Amino acid sequence: MLTHVKSFQLKYSRTGTKWEDEWDSKLAKAIPRLIRIELIVNSGKKEVRYETLAFPGILFK
């Protein structure tokens, strides 16, 4: 892992209320509606947490 990165996590959800650590697209027969991306880094003497949501999907033109 990178020097200052303490943690990197992905969580998956169908609804945004219940989050799962793993996602099996074959079992769920779908991609997750939401993916939560969390990164914790050491910045000097403190930890800084970054979090964002991704909304995966297929776009048709």
N, CA, C and O of each residue as an XYZ file, in Angstrom:
244
protein
N       0.830     -1.184      0.000
C       0.000      0.000      0.000
C       0.876      1.249      0.000
O       2.063      1.172      0.319
N       0.322      2.359     -0.343
C       1.062      3.612     -0.358
C       1.444      4.035      1.052
O       0.785      3.657      2.020
N       2.497      4.809      1.163
C       3.073      5.172      2.454
C       2.071      5.808      3.420
O       2.011      5.409      4.582
N       1.293      6.776      2.973
C       0.410      7.517      3.875
C      -1.026      6.993      3.890
O      -1.866      7.521      4.619
N      -1.313      5.972      3.101
C      -2.666      5.424      3.063
C      -2.819      4.388      4.168
O      -2.114      3.379      4.197
N      -3.750      4.655      5.072
C      -3.993      3.725      6.173
C      -5.071      2.713      5.806
O      -4.988      1.546      6.189
N      -6.089      3.163      5.059
C      -7.215      2.286      4.760
C      -7.864      2.698      3.448
O      -7.956      3.884      3.129
N      -8.311      1.699      2.693
C      -9.089      1.909      1.472
C     -10.202      0.881      1.494
O      -9.938     -0.318      1.580
N     -11.463      1.343      1.417
C     -12.594      0.425      1.480
C     -13.622      0.757      0.418
O     -13.838      1.917      0.067
N     -14.247     -0.291     -0.081
C     -15.393     -0.164     -0.967
C     -16.570     -0.848     -0.287
O     -16.430     -1.939      0.264
N     -17.731     -0.201     -0.330
C     -18.967     -0.789      0.196
C     -20.018     -0.651     -0.900
O     -19.987      0.289     -1.694
N     -20.948     -1.602     -0.931
C     -21.923     -1.667     -2.014
C     -23.333     -1.666     -1.448
O     -23.577     -2.184     -0.359
N     -24.275     -1.068     -2.211
C     -25.647     -0.993     -1.719
C     -26.643     -1.005     -2.870
O     -26.374     -0.495     -3.957
N     -27.790     -1.596     -2.603
C     -28.916     -1.539     -3.546
C     -29.743     -0.279     -3.308
O     -30.311      0.283     -4.244
N     -29.807      0.165     -2.037
C     -30.728      1.242     -1.664
C     -30.065      2.451     -1.026
O     -30.649      3.535     -1.012
N     -28.857      2.289     -0.498
C     -28.196      3.380      0.210
C     -28.405      3.332      1.708
O     -27.832      4.141      2.438
N     -29.222      2.390      2.183
C     -29.450      2.273      3.623
C     -28.677      1.107      4.228
O     -28.202      1.200      5.359
N     -28.550      0.022      3.492
C     -27.797     -1.143      3.960
C     -26.580     -1.310      3.052
O     -26.705     -1.386      1.829
N     -25.399     -1.366      3.675
C     -24.149     -1.467      2.918
C     -23.529     -2.841      3.106
O     -23.561     -3.403      4.201
N     -22.957     -3.383      2.019
C     -22.323     -4.693      2.042
C     -20.844     -4.556      1.697
O     -20.456     -3.678      0.927
N     -20.019     -5.437      2.279
C     -18.580     -5.422      2.020
C     -18.217     -6.087      0.700
O     -17.159     -5.815      0.132
N     -19.094     -6.958      0.212
C     -18.836     -7.676     -1.036
C     -20.057     -7.588     -1.927
O     -21.176     -7.393     -1.452
N     -19.830     -7.735     -3.238
C     -20.935     -7.708     -4.189
C     -20.692     -8.773     -5.239
O     -19.649     -8.776     -5.894
N     -21.641     -9.673     -5.403
C     -21.572    -10.718     -6.415
C     -22.620    -10.404     -7.476
O     -23.807    -10.653     -7.267
N     -22.194     -9.864     -8.606
C     -23.125     -9.464     -9.664
C     -23.878    -10.653    -10.243
O     -25.025    -10.511    -10.667
N     -23.247    -11.820    -10.266
C     -23.935    -13.010    -10.775
C     -25.062    -13.417     -9.839
O     -26.154    -13.764    -10.290
N     -24.802    -13.376     -8.544
C     -25.822    -13.734     -7.566
C     -26.931    -12.680     -7.523
O     -28.112    -13.025     -7.498
N     -26.563    -11.421     -7.515
C     -27.542    -10.329     -7.446
C     -28.215    -10.085     -8.797
O     -29.279     -9.469     -8.861
N     -27.595    -10.569     -9.870
C     -28.078    -10.360    -11.243
C     -28.218     -8.881    -11.564
O     -29.110     -8.466    -12.303
N     -27.308     -8.093    -10.985
C     -27.311     -6.648    -11.216
C     -26.018     -6.059    -10.675
O     -25.304     -6.694     -9.899
N     -25.732     -4.841    -11.096
C     -24.624     -4.108    -10.493
C     -25.197     -3.305     -9.324
O     -26.393     -3.012     -9.316
N     -24.383     -2.947     -8.349
C     -24.913     -2.173     -7.218
C     -25.368     -0.789     -7.676
O     -24.788     -0.216     -8.599
N     -26.392     -0.261     -7.040
C     -26.861      1.088     -7.376
C     -25.913      2.144     -6.839
O     -25.771      3.217     -7.425
N     -25.251      1.835     -5.704
C     -24.327      2.779     -5.076
C     -23.053      2.062     -4.656
O     -23.088      0.908     -4.229
N     -21.929      2.756     -4.784
C     -20.655      2.273     -4.262
C     -20.071      3.387     -3.408
O     -19.885      4.511     -3.876
N     -19.784      3.066     -2.153
C     -19.165      4.036     -1.243
C     -17.663      3.775     -1.229
O     -17.221      2.655     -0.971
N     -16.891      4.804     -1.504
C     -15.436      4.707     -1.553
C     -14.883      5.505     -0.383
O     -15.166      6.694     -0.241
N     -14.088      4.839      0.456
C     -13.529      5.497      1.636
C     -12.016      5.320      1.651
O     -11.499      4.220      1.454
N     -11.323      6.421      1.888
C      -9.866      6.428      1.950
C      -9.459      7.155      3.226
O      -9.901      8.277      3.470
N      -8.620      6.522      4.039
C      -8.093      7.157      5.248
C      -6.590      7.280      5.076
O      -5.899      6.297      4.806
N      -6.085      8.513      5.236
C      -4.650      8.762      5.071
C      -4.091      9.412      6.328
O      -4.802     10.104      7.057
N      -2.814      9.180      6.567
C      -2.109      9.841      7.659
C      -1.584     11.171      7.138
O      -0.845     11.218      6.156
N      -1.975     12.246      7.807
C      -1.540     13.587      7.429
C      -0.884     14.219      8.654
O      -1.557     14.791      9.511
N       0.420     14.107      8.716
C       1.113     14.596      9.907
C       0.777     13.715     11.088
O       1.008     12.507     11.055
N       0.228     14.320     12.142
C      -0.108     13.563     13.354
C      -1.572     13.140     13.403
O      -2.007     12.551     14.393
N      -2.337     13.430     12.358
C      -3.751     13.061     12.387
C      -4.129     12.248     11.150
O      -3.425     12.242     10.139
N      -5.259     11.570     11.268
C      -5.809     10.821     10.149
C      -6.872     11.672      9.471
O      -7.650     12.356     10.135
N      -6.898     11.625      8.155
C      -7.903     12.347      7.385
C      -8.706     11.315      6.600
O      -8.142     10.438      5.946
N     -10.033     11.432      6.673
C     -10.931     10.482      6.016
C     -11.602     11.164      4.827
O     -12.166     12.250      4.956
N     -11.531     10.515      3.680
C     -12.198     10.988      2.468
C     -13.240      9.946      2.086
O     -12.987      8.743      2.151
N     -14.407     10.421      1.690
C     -15.475      9.502      1.303
C     -16.259     10.104      0.151
O     -16.510     11.309      0.114
N     -16.641      9.255     -0.784
C     -17.475      9.697     -1.891
C     -18.377      8.555     -2.315
O     -18.122      7.400     -1.973
N     -19.423      8.868     -3.052
C     -20.335      7.862     -3.579
C     -20.228      7.823     -5.090
O     -20.093      8.856     -5.746
N     -20.289      6.626     -5.626
C     -20.334      6.440     -7.074
C     -21.684      5.819     -7.410
O     -22.188      4.965     -6.680
N     -22.253      6.256     -8.514
C     -23.537      5.748     -8.983
C     -23.302      5.044    -10.316
O     -23.498      5.642    -11.374
N     -22.883      3.775    -10.272
C     -22.568      3.087    -11.524
C     -23.828      2.828    -12.336
O     -24.929      2.720    -11.796
N     -23.643      2.734    -13.604
C     -24.763      2.436    -14.480
C     -24.297      2.388    -15.916
O     -23.146      2.692    -16.229
N     -25.194      2.010    -16.760
C     -24.896      1.930    -18.179
C     -25.634      3.065    -18.866
O     -26.843      3.226    -18.699
N     -24.903      3.844    -19.632
C     -25.502      4.959    -20.359
C     -25.659      4.586    -21.823
O     -24.734      4.064    -22.447
N     -26.817      4.853    -22.353
C     -27.077      4.608    -23.767
C     -27.303      5.937    -24.456
O     -27.961      6.825    -23.913
N     -26.762      6.070    -25.642
C     -26.979      7.300    -26.423
C     -27.840      7.009    -27.620
O     -28.137      7.912    -28.401
